[in-house]
């Protein structure tokens, strides 16, 4: 398994659980800390020079683990289930922009909060909007040879698709060949999931993984069993990237270095 760290692309305004700042400095710092990849968190790919940014990543010998879409929501308040139709259309258009970026970078696009909330007073209609958006996005992504991943997030973050089983049901319902699953152990722990069983259940569609300790701390600073997580992932044949998505305390690069020091020996075990 390979290790990655989140990094904000230049146009992102809101804080992320990752590095922000001049990539001329942050990219070599992450490389030197032992990371093999980065996971760009993107708001609007049309607002920065993708080619310049991509060349910086390549020059530092880093790969793209995945592309996160959280800043589309935190910066611009776009979601697939917004009550305003023009906002829903804008969210889908932005998702397609991110797919084009993913095609350039050779990575998948992850959907977390971008899917939006289910409106209790319009539940069936809201789910329909979400289904239509996922379908159109994935069909567009398939033409670009891009995979889309769905991230279950815990109930304090969003009111739908909170668990591995719920997300797998959604994948079966949509039956889109390029829609896969991303699992985050922080959310899984909050929902009380049995980790090894969830990894086993999801093994055929598991495409990406996030690590964070309790309270989004540096792995090893809380109560979560990362050696057991890693062994369970290895047992189901997972050999892709693990991205560390944590609080940036005391600062981003210190958090990144400490995470790599703890996780690299676990991930590199045969």
Steps between C-alpha positions, in 0.01 A plus 500: 500500500609855426464810716349833394414833661227752411607826340283797403523618141583872464145634466363338819398757762360295788715294738551132422626204702828522314777728379431846356754743364765537234541163322862589422556452874232253608547236230872437564432509875242223466730300273784532749269396784450167323177548304466336161192692400271795563124531495405840360189656652348713227238776486512612136757358255430781254649754743861380510759390247460124504802436278737701719366333813520150349859556387595598857350177632681294235829683557486397866445135412151489654191321374136609525319271743150641438326834456287634785198721434430633851597860413232508228260499795696699758610773257204525262206328678425270205334162555306246292189537721476875552140621497586751225514339157762745369731406789452129424588563135808697607606218732479245220686728260774546761517124556562457128778759515661294776461186287692674220774580752501137614539383142806725465650376827410133462301480823150438630255759635360457849146609592433574865302808603450596135213251484306726738241447770173314463220749571260324743196684366593404140679170556398314183562804282838569659614142451395524139713814453796318655447192282477708183815697589705188578382336180581798278835559668603135476394473137706810422792358700480167319549680168812660654615161639470629858377310806273672753509397866228547759605571859265398781517773765366482853162636605644813667635608159219408259160333528535227238726211395669497841623139508676253276184290463288803407756610242520150353121494466518831313767362267283195428195720440681722249696215337751740343814311393744779590349588841706351784548547874738701717508418873619730778578328830407813697143488366487121535599526867237766566233270353623205708590284202691173525796600290622164375146394410435828315824472304410142408148595393632786287808324361378482138428874478745648751709753310642740757548534879543788745671466838455724806503427870226589750405870484686516163835484680832376366490119470641355820384791717152358562329166552461353150691180413689585182705181497174304500349724229803451280505125552128480415551703182792281401286190561243615242772578246491879529827643366408854398552836675416585860453875554543657843215750560555660842501823698803709411640526853733649609550583131445321171852381424564383856174301491600358162846397615375337821231310309751367248741393772224297666331354191778422255633202698146356516423552133833363381474167687474201266 
